[in-house]
Amino acid sequence: MPSEMTALAPETKKTARRNRGAHGFELPDGTPVPSVTTILGNLGWKSYGLMYWAWNLGKQGKDFRDERDKAAEVGTVCHAWASADIAGKPKPAFDLPEDMAKKAADSFQAYLDWRAMTRLDLIATELALVSARWKFGGRLDAIAVWEGAPRLIDFKSSKSLYPDQIVQIAAYVALWNEHKPDMKIAGADILRWAPDGSFVHHAFTLDKLRVGWQVFAHALALHQLKGDLK
């Protein structure tokens, strides 16, 4: 899926160190590279929506930090449980309020029902990969095989599906394809746990992922140039 349609800015080792994200991705020679999430942070696509959300909560007398933590809790728990399920390990225990525990249990059961229905063969989880070609790194939630073809699986905890999430998984697909050219990704899926406890499955074709990669390639070039301005 990666192509030469976007000319990336040249990046020196010094620039790479300035651009390095918090996840500690490095090339084999020790050169640090930014993470996918760090690069996408420069897009700012969610900024206005998040500001409005925080403002609206303030009008209701609520602290946006408390609400944010509550919203993340269900998804965080389900993400951990799904990762354990894929790895064949016991579910980690969480100390949750009764209402939140029920939401997490119901949402995770919906994931289990989806997995049983689709009959995906989940083969790997939590894969940290670095692109030597494009100079970035990322952590893939899971890889599955469906009808003989590998698919990228990404877990999300969010109220809605956002465009930058599609861009993110397109970058992860590029990482996998670079490392496994004989097992190229045939499609991708986002498994999303919403704050209300609902579980939603979103499937993406290669055509949609190609558009996502175009956006990411531009964001990566801008990220490198931004580092040179500092």
N, C-alpha and C positions, 0 to 999 in steps of 0.2 A: 504493500500500500504506500509506503513512503516514496516520494518522487523528488525530482530536482526542480519542481515548479516554483519553489521559493528559495531565494539566495540567502543563506544564513550569514550573519555578520561574522567576521573572523574573531576567534576567541583565544586570547593568550592565557597562559597559566595564571597570570596575575588577575586577569579579568574573571576567570573561572572561580578563583577564590572569593572574589567580591560577590559573585552571583550565587555562591553555594547556599543551598537551602539547609534546613535544620535536620534533614534526614541522613546526611553524611554519605551520599553516593560519590563514588570515586571511580576513575578509570584504572586499568591495571597498573599504570605507572604512578599512581597516587594523586593524579590531578583531580581535584574536586569538581563535581558537576552539579547543577541545580536539579531539584526534583520537579516532577510534572506539576504538583500542586503549587510549588513556588512560582513557576513560570505562569501558570494560569491566574495566580493572584494579581498579576499586573493587568489583566483584562478589565477588572472592576465591573463586570456585568451585573453582579448581584448588589452592588453598593446602594443604589437608589431604593431597591425593594427592601433591603435590610434596614436602611435609615427610616423608611416609612413604617416598617413593622415596629421598630423600637419607639418611634414617636407615638404611634397608636397605643402601644402598651403604656407609655407614660401618661397618656390622656386618661387611661383607665386606672391610674395609680399603681401600676405594676412595674417591677424592676425587670428590664429586659434580660438581665443576666440570669435571674432566677428562672424565667420562662424558657430561656435558651437551654439551660441545663436540664430542665424537665423534658423538653422536646428531644434532646439528644439521648436521654437515658434509655428509652425503649429501643431505639435503633442500635445503640452501643451494645446493649445486652444481646439483642438478636444477632448482631454481627459476630459477637464472640461465640454464641451458641452455634451459628452456622459454620464458622471456621472449625470449631471442635467436631461438628458433625461430619464435615468433609474429611478431616484428619482421622476420624474414627476414635476420637477421645471423648471422655465424659464431659457433659456440659459444666462449665465453671459456675460456681454459686455466686449470686448477687443478693445483697441485702436491700430489698426494694419495698416501698410502701405497697400496701395491698392492691390498690387500684392500678398502680404501675406494673406490679408483678403480673396481674391478670392480663393487661394489655400486651406485655412482652410474651406471655405464654400463648395467648391466642394468635399473636402475630407470627410467632415461631412455628406454631402448628400449621398455619397457612403456608409457610415456606415448606414444611415437610410434606404437606399435601401436594404442593406444586412439584416438588422434586419427585415424588412417587408417580405423579401423573405424566411428567415429561420423560421420566426414565433416563435422565442425564447421568452419565458416568463421570462423576467429579474426581479428577485425578491429581490435583495439586492445589495448594493454598499458600498464601502469604509468600509470594515469590518476589524477591528483590532483584531487579535487573537494571543494567546500565547499558546505554547505547554508545558504543565506541564511535559510530558514524555520526550521530547527531548530538552527542555530548549532553545527555540528560539521563536521569534515573527515575525509577518508579517502583512501587510495590503493588503487584497484582493480587487481588483478593483470591481469585480461583481460576482454574482452567478445567473445562469439562469437555467430554466427547459426546456428541449427539449424532446419530446416524452415520458414524464413522468419521466425522469431521470435528476438529477442535473448535471450541467456542470460549470466548473470554467472559467470565462472570464477575460482576462488580457489585459490591454491597453499598447501599446508600441509606442514610437516615435523614430524610428531608420531607417537607410537606408536599413538595411538587418535584417534577422532573425539570431540570434546568439545562439550557444549552451547553454551558461549560462542562457539565457532566458527560455529555456526548463527546466533547473535545477531549476530555480526560481519558475516556476509554479508548478513543482512537489512538492516542499516544501510547497507551498500554499495549494495544494490538501491534503497533510498530515495534515496540520493545520485544515482544514475544517472537514476532516474525523474524527479527534480526538474529535472535538466538536459536530459533527452531525453523529454519527455512524449509525443512522437509515436512513440517507440520503447521502450515500457515492457517491462521484463524479464518473460519468461514462465516463468522457472525459474532455478535456480542449481546449480552443480556445484563440489564441492571435490575437487581432485586432490591426494591425500595421499601423500607419500613417507615411509615409516617408516624408523627407524634400521637395520633389517635389510636394507634395500634393496628392499623390496616396494613396489609401487605400487597404490593403491586409489582407485577413483572412487566418490564419493557424490553422488547427485542429490537435489534438493529441490524440492518443489512450492510453489506460491504459498501454499497453506494453511499449510505448515510455516513459511514465511518470515514470514507474518503473525504467528504466535506469537512468532517471534524478534524482530520489530519491537516487539511489546508489551513484551517484556523490555527491549529497548534503550531505549525511550522512558522507562520507569521509571528505568533506570540513568542516563540523561541528566539527568532531573529531580533525582535524588539527588546526582549529581555537581555540579550547579549549587548545590544547597543546602549541600553540603559546603564549597564554596568560600566561601559566605557566613558559615560558622561560623569560618573562620580569621581 
